[in-house]
Amino acid sequence: MPNRLRHEVEQVLARIPIDFGGGCSVRKAYVMAWLIEHFKLERSLDIGVYRGRSLFPQAVAHKLAGRGVAYGVDPWSAAEADESDHAVLREQIKAFVAHTDFEQLHREVTQRVDEFGVAEHARIVRTTSAEAARQFAADGVTFGLIHIDGNHDTEPVLRDVHAYLPLLQPGGFLVMDDVSWPSVEPALREAEGHTKLLMRRVSADKTDDYAVLRKPGGASAMALGRRLDLMASM
């Protein structure tokens, strides 16, 4: 039931801190988890795991549905995390990267897989998104939902859109993070050329800043978009 799913998402996120490096809200996490549960998705993908605030709600949704796996792709690497395109945040980002222990973050995420009881429904892939895309394509792995939240510089986000749209199943959902960032907007426009925008939500305090798009092949986009808007406002 949706209320049970929302409760489980809240419980998981209460145990994962928010900081400068990542802060997926309960509302956004619930939207992704609901899509997984409602559409009975077999595989979902989180690009840019960090502490796992967007990965573990996906895994919980698969667990409650009794099916499927959430893949989490992240190199946990300072070199890959470094960004330069956001003029206002550039120095904060560089300071954050320089002082973050990525090895410790990776250990914490792998420990949470067992802590949250989702070992059968979460798979950690420690590599770059580009390398993971090549491996997924070679193995014939596709996804019902893909969340792009890796490096936010324009070139890497565009690269992720180009690499992962072919791995998104017909009727599948693409969720893009921080769509208000000027560096991300070109990738969002590119994605809109191949998908239908269901919802774009940017709250005043930017705790929510994302878009949900759907690849052709699904049912009524308008009705679904209205439903997601309602859920995201709760």
C-alpha positions as CSV (number, residue, x, y, z in Angstrom):
1,M,0.0,0.0,0.0
2,P,1.2,3.5,-0.7
3,N,1.0,4.6,2.9
4,R,3.2,1.7,4.0
5,L,5.7,2.6,1.3
6,R,5.8,6.2,2.4
7,H,6.4,5.2,6.0
8,E,9.2,2.8,5.0
9,V,10.9,5.5,2.8
10,E,10.7,8.0,5.8
11,Q,12.2,5.4,8.1
12,V,15.1,4.7,5.8
13,L,15.9,8.4,5.2
14,A,15.7,9.2,8.9
15,R,18.9,7.2,9.2
16,I,20.8,8.8,6.4
17,P,22.1,12.3,6.9
18,I,21.7,15.2,4.6
19,D,24.7,17.4,3.8
20,F,26.2,19.6,1.1
21,G,27.0,16.5,-1.0
22,G,23.4,15.2,-1.2
23,G,20.0,15.6,0.2
24,C,17.2,13.7,-1.6
25,S,14.0,14.7,0.1
26,V,11.3,12.3,1.4
27,R,8.9,13.7,-1.2
28,K,11.3,13.0,-4.2
29,A,12.3,9.6,-2.8
30,Y,8.7,8.6,-2.4
31,V,7.9,9.6,-6.0
32,M,10.6,7.3,-7.3
33,A,9.7,4.5,-4.9
34,W,6.0,4.8,-5.9
35,L,6.8,4.6,-9.6
36,I,8.8,1.4,-8.9
37,E,6.0,-0.2,-6.9
38,H,3.0,1.0,-8.9
39,F,4.5,0.0,-12.3
40,K,6.1,-3.2,-11.0
41,L,9.5,-2.2,-12.3
42,E,12.1,-5.0,-12.2
43,R,15.2,-2.8,-12.3
44,S,16.0,0.8,-11.3
45,L,19.2,2.7,-11.4
46,D,20.7,5.4,-9.2
47,I,23.6,7.3,-10.8
48,G,25.4,9.2,-8.1
49,V,24.8,7.3,-4.9
50,Y,26.8,9.3,-2.4
51,R,25.2,8.4,1.0
52,G,22.3,6.5,-0.6
53,R,19.3,8.8,0.1
54,S,18.0,8.2,-3.4
55,L,19.2,4.6,-3.8
56,F,17.8,3.0,-0.6
57,P,14.2,4.2,-1.1
58,Q,14.3,2.5,-4.5
59,A,15.6,-0.7,-2.9
60,V,12.9,-0.6,-0.3
61,A,10.2,-0.2,-3.0
62,H,11.6,-3.3,-4.7
63,K,11.6,-5.2,-1.4
64,L,8.0,-4.3,-0.6
65,A,7.0,-5.3,-4.0
66,G,8.8,-8.6,-3.6
67,R,10.7,-8.2,-6.9
68,G,13.5,-6.3,-8.6
69,V,16.8,-4.7,-7.9
70,A,18.0,-1.1,-7.5
71,Y,21.5,-0.6,-8.9
72,G,23.7,2.1,-7.4
73,V,26.5,3.5,-9.6
74,D,29.1,5.7,-8.1
75,P,32.9,5.8,-8.2
76,W,33.2,7.4,-4.8
77,S,36.1,9.4,-6.2
78,A,37.3,13.0,-5.6
79,A,38.4,13.3,-9.2
80,E,35.0,12.3,-10.5
81,A,33.1,14.4,-8.0
82,D,34.9,17.7,-8.8
83,E,32.8,20.2,-10.7
84,S,33.5,23.7,-12.1
85,D,30.5,24.8,-14.2
86,H,28.4,26.3,-11.3
87,A,29.9,29.8,-10.8
88,V,28.2,30.5,-7.5
89,L,28.9,27.1,-5.9
90,R,32.3,26.3,-7.5
91,E,34.5,27.1,-4.6
92,Q,32.2,25.3,-2.1
93,I,32.1,22.3,-4.3
94,K,35.9,22.2,-4.5
95,A,36.3,22.6,-0.8
96,F,33.7,19.8,-0.2
97,V,35.5,17.4,-2.6
98,A,38.9,18.2,-1.0
99,H,37.7,17.4,2.5
100,T,35.4,14.4,1.9
101,D,36.4,10.9,2.7
102,F,35.0,9.0,-0.2
103,E,36.3,5.6,1.0
104,Q,34.4,6.0,4.2
105,L,31.2,7.0,2.4
106,H,31.5,3.9,0.2
107,R,31.9,1.7,3.4
108,E,28.9,3.3,5.0
109,V,26.7,2.6,1.9
110,T,27.7,-1.0,1.7
111,Q,27.0,-1.4,5.4
112,R,23.6,0.1,5.0
113,V,22.7,-2.6,2.4
114,D,22.7,-5.1,5.3
115,E,21.4,-2.6,7.9
116,F,18.3,-2.0,5.9
117,G,17.8,-5.6,4.9
118,V,17.9,-5.0,1.2
119,A,20.8,-7.2,0.1
120,E,18.5,-9.0,-2.4
121,H,17.3,-5.7,-3.8
122,A,20.3,-3.4,-4.0
123,R,23.5,-3.8,-6.0
124,I,26.4,-1.4,-5.6
125,V,28.5,-0.8,-8.7
126,R,31.6,1.2,-7.9
127,T,32.7,2.7,-11.1
128,T,32.1,5.7,-13.3
129,S,28.7,6.1,-14.9
130,A,30.3,5.9,-18.4
131,E,32.0,2.6,-17.6
132,A,28.8,1.2,-16.0
133,A,26.8,2.2,-19.1
134,R,29.2,0.3,-21.3
135,Q,28.9,-2.8,-19.1
136,F,25.1,-2.6,-18.8
137,A,24.8,-2.3,-22.6
138,A,27.2,-5.3,-23.1
139,D,25.2,-7.4,-20.7
140,G,21.8,-6.4,-22.2
141,V,20.7,-4.8,-18.9
142,T,17.9,-2.2,-19.2
143,F,15.9,-0.3,-16.6
144,G,12.4,0.8,-15.8
145,L,13.6,3.9,-13.9
146,I,16.9,5.8,-14.1
147,H,17.9,8.6,-11.7
148,I,20.6,10.9,-13.0
149,D,22.3,12.6,-10.1
150,G,26.0,12.3,-10.8
151,N,28.5,15.0,-11.7
152,H,26.5,18.2,-12.5
153,D,28.9,19.8,-15.0
154,T,27.3,20.1,-18.4
155,E,29.4,17.6,-20.3
156,P,29.1,14.8,-17.8
157,V,25.3,15.2,-17.4
158,L,24.9,15.2,-21.2
159,R,27.1,12.2,-21.4
160,D,24.9,10.4,-18.9
161,V,21.7,11.3,-20.8
162,H,23.2,10.0,-24.1
163,A,24.6,6.8,-22.5
164,Y,21.5,5.9,-20.5
165,L,18.5,6.8,-22.6
166,P,19.1,3.7,-24.8
167,L,19.1,1.7,-21.5
168,L,15.7,3.0,-20.4
169,Q,12.9,0.6,-21.3
170,P,9.9,1.8,-23.4
171,G,7.5,3.5,-21.0
172,G,10.3,3.8,-18.4
173,F,11.0,6.8,-16.2
174,L,13.9,9.2,-16.2
175,V,14.4,11.3,-13.1
176,M,16.9,14.2,-13.4
177,D,18.3,16.1,-10.4
178,D,19.0,19.8,-9.9
179,V,17.3,20.8,-13.2
180,S,17.4,24.5,-12.2
181,W,21.2,24.5,-12.5
182,P,22.3,26.2,-15.7
183,S,24.9,23.4,-16.2
184,V,22.1,20.7,-16.1
185,E,19.5,22.5,-18.3
186,P,21.1,21.5,-21.6
187,A,20.9,17.8,-20.6
188,L,17.3,18.3,-19.6
189,R,16.5,19.8,-23.0
190,E,18.2,16.9,-24.7
191,A,16.3,14.4,-22.6
192,E,13.0,16.2,-23.4
193,G,13.7,15.6,-27.1
194,H,13.4,11.9,-26.5
195,T,10.9,11.7,-23.6
196,K,7.7,13.3,-22.3
197,L,8.1,15.7,-19.3
198,L,5.7,14.5,-16.6
199,M,6.7,16.9,-13.8
200,R,9.3,19.5,-13.0
201,R,9.5,20.5,-9.4
202,V,11.7,23.2,-8.0
203,S,10.8,24.4,-4.5
204,A,11.6,27.8,-3.2
205,D,14.3,26.5,-0.9
206,K,15.6,24.0,-3.5
207,T,15.1,21.1,-1.2
208,D,13.3,19.7,-4.2
209,D,14.8,20.4,-7.6
210,Y,14.2,17.6,-10.1
211,A,12.2,16.5,-13.2
212,V,10.4,13.3,-14.0
213,L,10.2,12.3,-17.7
214,R,8.8,9.2,-19.4
215,K,10.1,7.4,-22.5
216,P,7.4,6.7,-25.1
217,G,5.6,3.5,-24.7
218,G,3.5,4.1,-21.5
219,A,-0.1,5.1,-20.8
220,S,-1.6,8.6,-20.3
221,A,1.2,11.0,-19.4
222,M,-1.1,13.8,-18.4
223,A,-3.0,11.9,-15.8
224,L,0.2,10.5,-14.4
225,G,1.9,13.9,-14.3
226,R,-1.0,15.3,-12.2
227,R,-0.8,12.4,-9.8
228,L,3.0,12.9,-9.3
229,D,2.5,16.6,-8.8
230,L,0.0,15.8,-6.0
231,M,2.3,13.2,-4.4
232,A,5.3,15.5,-4.6
233,S,3.5,18.3,-2.7
234,M,2.6,16.1,0.3
